Amino acid sequence: MSLPQCLIAIVLAGTSLVTYAKGGHTSTATADKPGVTLPAKNHSSPFASMRGGHVGLRVADYKAAKQWYVEKLDFRVVKEWPFNGQHLAYIAPATDDRFFIELLGDGERPTPKPTFKDLNASAQVAGYHHLCLDVADVDKALATLRKRGVKVVAEPFLVPDIKRRLAFIEDPWGNVIELAEEVK
């Protein structure tokens, strides 16, 4: 069984939500994303128990990818295991136990991702584009990442509709990572 190159999913467990009523309509906004209002939950759905699982990131060099995420982004290795001739691991940000990336590495060499000259060019390809990591201060995060030799794909910019300042970085294999700071 071969695994797709860009299999991405996110582990999100226990996200705090705030429910409020507005004009007779109950709505939910995430505590972490105050600029986003969610529609009412559909408890009658046959998929009502569905939750986010994890993001799987196919990498050609398991050890190098694990090392990069640990050394550059301070991720922690949660669990490692072999599967089908590959090495797999759950990794998590320094203090977040709700978000995992699953590294799927080694085994048959995957097809490399295309490279792009900038963020806008990368948005022209259908499918997975990026994962987002919330940070307290985008500028401080970028300063640290630059010192660690991380490639910055897009400098910080404001998106008022979601009350966020965003910047984008890239890992050595072309995977785009958004850094998001809440603007109050």
Secondary structure, 3 states (H helix, E strand, C coil): CCCCCCCCCCCCCCCCEEEEEECCEEEEEECCCCCCEECCCCCCCCCCCCCCCCEEEEECCHHHHHHHHHHHHCCEEEEEEEECCEEEEEEECCCCCCCCEEEEECCCCCCCCCCCCCHHHHCCCCCCCEEEEECCCHHHHHHHHHHCCCEEEEEEEEEHHHCEEEEEEECCCCCEEEEEEECC
